[in-house]
Amino acid sequence: MEEAKPYLVLPRRLRRMREVLAHRQKDLILFMDRVKNEHNFSALIRTAEAVGLQEIWYGFDEPYPVPLNEGVTLGAHRWIFLHRAENPVETLRAFRQRGFQVVVTWLGAGSRDFREVDYTRPTVLVVGNEVEGVSPEILPLATHRIKIPMVGMVRSLNVSVATGVILYEAFRQREAAGLYDQPQLSPAEMEAIIRRWAYEDVLRRKQKPPA
């Protein structure tokens, strides 16, 4: 039997990690489709972590480095799992097969008010490129196409702002339904994440050579 490794964080830090994991929403996922601006990409991570998401998926239509800015995330990227989707369409199709609704931001015809969607259901929220929006290949996979109502001359919001508005509506609905009151992660899942956060990641940072 493998010997248990010690945690490399202070007890109060460990307690905070456990408190955070007790509120994680494993069935609310953000998917970033070709979001290339590092400020937007990083701000989305920070907001998603703040409302208790555990996973973010992202994809590009060409080889592209992860546009991560740690000055914007303020460490939020360390507490959330980032997954690169080599085939975004197949990734989203797999989520649908698992029972997730795919909610896509879209300013075109047929979109509904984002507040009309039930975010207490297993949900993947898909947000698109800063200029072009969501890829045409992804739109047919949407169970809901949503938009944020606006009455000004400007007809769209920055992607990080718009996503924050939607995620906090999901937060509001889920909090009202009591979904943050009981852990969604199993004890085994929590311990695996704690092991990563409080031992493996700390050790990795200590071993990283100075820049």
N, C-alpha and C positions, 0 to 999 in steps of 0.2 A: 504494500500500500504506500502510495506516494506521501511523503511527509508534507504537512500543511506549511505553506510559506507564510512568514509574518507580513502583516500589513505595514506599509511604509508611510503612513499618514498618522497624524494625531487623532486621538479618540473623538474629539469634537468634529473633525473633518469627516471621519468615518460615519458619525451619526448623521451629518448633513447629507452625505451620499445616500444613505439608506432612506432618509426622509424624501429626498428627491425621487428616488426610484419607486417609492410607494405611490407616487402620483403620475408616473409615466403612462402615456397612452399608446400602447403598442399597436392599436388598430386605427390610429390617425397618422397618416404619412404624407409628407410633402414630396412632390416630384418636380424638379426644376428642369425644364426643357430648354436647353441652349441658352441659359442665363450666363452671359460671358463677362459682364462687368464685375470686377472684384468687389466693389463696394456693395452692389446689390446681392451678389452671391453670398457674401459674408454676413450682411445684414439679415438675410433670410434665415441663415443658420442661427443667428442670435435670437431672432424672434421665435423660431420654431422650438428652440430649446427652452425658452422662457415659458411657453404654454404647455410644456411637458411632452413634446414629441420625442420618440426614441430613435426614429430612423428618418433619414432624408435620402432620396434617390435623385440622381442627376444624369443627364445625357447630352452629348453633343453630336452634331452631324459630321464631324471631322475630328482628327486627332487634336486635342486641345488640353493644355495644362489646367489643373484645378485652380480657378481664380480666387484663391483664399487670401484674405488680408487679416492677419491676426490682430491688427490694431482696431479692426472693426468688430470682429467676433468677440474680443475681450475674453478669449478662452472658451467660448461656448462650443467651439468645434471639438474640444476635448471630451465633452460630455454627451455627444450625440453620434450615432453611427452613420457615416457617409458611405453610400454605395454608388458606384458608377455603373450605369446601365449601358452595356455595349449595344443592345438592341432595345430602345425605349418602347417600341410597339409591342414586342413580345413580353417585355417586363410588365407593362400595364395590362396586357391580356391575361397574364398569369395572376395578377392581383384580382381581376374580375372573376377568374375561375375559382379563386379562394373566397369569393363572396363579398369583395370590396366594391363599393360604388366608386366610380372614377369621375370626379368633379373637376371640370376644366374651365378655366377662365377664358371668356370669349366675348368680344364686343359685337359680333355679328348677329344676324337675325336668329330668332329662336332661343336666345339666352334669357334666363329668368333671374329675378332678384336673388342675390346670394343668400339672403336671409330666409328664403323659402325652402332651403335644403335642410334635411335632417342630418346633422353632423354627428349625432350620437351613434349612427350606424358605422360599421367599418368603412373608412373613407381614405381615398388617395386624392389629395388636392394637387392638380397639375397647373403650374404657371409657366408662361412662355417667355421667349426672347424679348428683350427690351424694345425692339423695333417691330419685329414680325409677329410676335405673339406665339401661340402654340403651333407646332408643325401640323400641316394638313393631314398627315398620316395618322396623327393621334386623335383628331377630332371624332372619327367614327367610333372610337372606343369609349367616348364620354357617355356616362349614364345621365349626367346633368351638365349643361353649359350655363355658366353663371356670369353675371356682371354686377358691378357696384353702381347703383343709381347716382347720377350727377345732374346738377342743374346749372352749372357754370358754363362758360365758353369753352373751357378745356374739357375734353371728353374722355380722358384717361388719366390714371394715376401711375406714378412710378411703381414698378413691379414689387419692390420691397414694401412700399407703403400699402399697396392693394392687398398683398398677401397678409400683411399684419392685420388689416381690417377683417379679412375673412377668417384668419386663424383665431382671432379673439371672439368672433361670433361662434366658432366651433367650441372655444373654451367656455363661453357663456352657456351654451346649450348643454354641454357635457357636465359642467359644474352644477347646473340646475337639476340635471338628471342623476346626480350623485356618483358620476363615473370617476371622480377624483377621490372619492371617499374610501374605496377599496382597491388594493393593488391589482393591477392587471398582469404584472409579471409574476411568475411562479417563484417560490423561494430559491429553487435551483437557478433560474434565470438571473435573479437578483445577485446571488452569490458569484455567479460567473462574471457579471459586470463589475461587481465590487473588486473581484480579483484582478480584473483588467485595470480598473481605475486606481486602486489603492496599492497595487504591487507592480504589475507589468509596465504600465505607462510611466509610473514614477521611476522605475529602474531604467527604462529606456531614455527618459529625459536626463537622468544622472550620467548615463554613459555617452550621451550625445556630445561630440566635440564642440568646443566654443566656436562661434562664427568668426 
